[in-house]
Each structure stands twice: as C-alpha cells, then as structure tokens.
Amino acid sequence: MTDSQIREFIRSGWPFFGVTSKGDVMARYVPYGPVFKWQRNQMVPMPLQAGDLLWWLQASEEDGDEG
C-alpha cells in the first residue's frame, strides 16, 4: 500500500492494513474504528484520528530518516 492509499483509507474510515514509506505498520480492523500502529510487538491504537493523523503522517515524512 502506498502512503497516498493509506491516507485515503484513513480519510474514508474503511478497514486497511499497510506499511508507510517510513516503515510504520498501520491498520484499521473495522469500519470507522481506531487506527492502530505496530509498536513493540503489539498493535496500539493511535490517539490521533482523521485529519490529525494525516498531519502526523506528513510531519513524520518531513522529519527525514530520524525516528
């Protein structure tokens, strides 16, 4: 899944599973449920949703290779 496809699924609210260009594994399991991110061997719900989560993705991409 590309970054733009992940953004579209975040906006639409539909389930998805994908890896961003930064290597972050993200998923939504049920329509309009929370988005989860893989962290320390578990999927944790992201506190940010929709526009805020899109902003977070954009900011992480602009940070370069830091992480």
Helices and strands as residue ranges (DSSP letters): H 3-12, E 16-19, E 25-28, E 36-39, E 42-45, H 50-62
